[in-house]
């Protein structure tokens, strides 16, 4: 856990590039721009200019074929995609920030509490067994079988982990870390086992799922993630103080009067729910959870009052922009979201790290 | 005078009726209602701009001579090669994007039942553009059903029957050839050989189906799907002939050499007698209208003693 030192050290230095308020304001502005672009650009070439026509058609109840197409693209394809993308980006970035704060390790991400590997295992099980053993179940859930299974798999894996580690009454972070690695390896092995037994088409489906995509965005999915978005929004303000306390160390946080154990449990559960929901609707989208919180810390320092909202806004922005490129670069075909994100995000991050020397000394 | 007016009136009424009737007949001819592979009833009123999702479907549309009406294909539409050059490419058939598909402006979507992802397919079925699911079964009946459904959907039934007749004639020729086989050969289909591991085609694969059609016994029938096998397992299977794929890039030397350096392959009957057949994978496994000819070519490669010239343009070579 010595890796936490640079973050804390930087907090004492107070070295930062921008004022927290400016950063949050800029991030919010960037998100607005990204959202505007995301809803007005797409492979069909339909733009927001069609929106008044669509709204008029809805109001009057008269649809010709052209407006029906515009309505479908703007309101039923791009808008849910925008909302889902923003949720996924915000949830993953905030979860990453919380994990790094709790584990006091700049490399921590939600994978450490088993949620991603559990979701992946459940997803491949659904893909591979959906036509055989689990046929009746997947039939009953239809197209929502995979997202539902991924969510349950992710959250239940974390729950089992927390129950096992917290059995002694205290949720030790280092035990959680090691147990999380073990659970991740176990899920990975089971995933490998099932993928060995699946045919090439199922493997291709799994590979694509692992690279993430927002192409299946729909209103039912937006409604399904809405409670999780509310959960994050409600839980975050209460966690800021605990996370800032944990930055100094668990004992120090305890002496500050923070119920450390309770805070850790809440952080883990909120992360599991948020990441589980994000993975369920978009597959595995890496990179956001690590990079965005670091970017914020680089620019505005480690105070979670800035890191959490900043991560949410900038994470959503990054996912929306990456998704825009994903659907435009090879149109009418689509690139996997995770690929685009790492392709554009990694060089930018690398540049910032080298220039600022994060984590170095 | 009166009779003349009456006659004119009757004639005019008759003409009107005729015009109305022809109108009905014309619109009936333009409207096609069919039941697709998913059991949905689909009504098609305009087949002037077609999107094909599935290599076999694209192949059929070209065979029907309707490629001028094709506006988009998916990335599995590798034959004919000009399809991907001339038409918009909506990407891999199992990773479609809703807006991408809509953007090609098709009036009819013909998609393999294997297209995906499920959410996208579900949404596409709800749009005003008719979405027809085409069955994909690896059998002679499956190919005929596929051709007939595509032909009916695009209103080219006469051409469809022509293609079906050709397919059936090719299957007849294949059956005649298979009848002359005295002892079915034990054949192994190797999809790819990398790092000393061969991925073979087992039960339920298109490779298994084409081997059966060609009158051979698939030695890997105990395996389900395409699976990597070890050297030892290949010795155990003891194939008399090994079939491997030529890549579309035309560089088949690499895999073939890899295969021959494998100790397990060398000690099989096929390795000892150097019976390695290299064929165009696309031709062999796409299960479009060319399937019976591909099977016949394969049969002639496996049983050179039966003689005969290769049926299709894509021939393989026995090494």
Interface residues (C-beta under 8 A of the other chain):
Chain A: X42 X43 X44 X45 X65 X68 X69 X72 X73 X76 X77 X78 X142 X143 X146 X198 X199 X200 X201 X204 X205 X208 X213 X215 X216 X218 X327 X330 X331 X332 X333 X334 X336
Chain B: X72 X75 X88 X89 X90 X91 X92 X94 X95 X96 X97 X98 X99 X100 X101 X102 X103 X104 X114 X116 X117 X118 X119 X120 X122 X123 X127 X128 X204 X205 X224 X225 X226
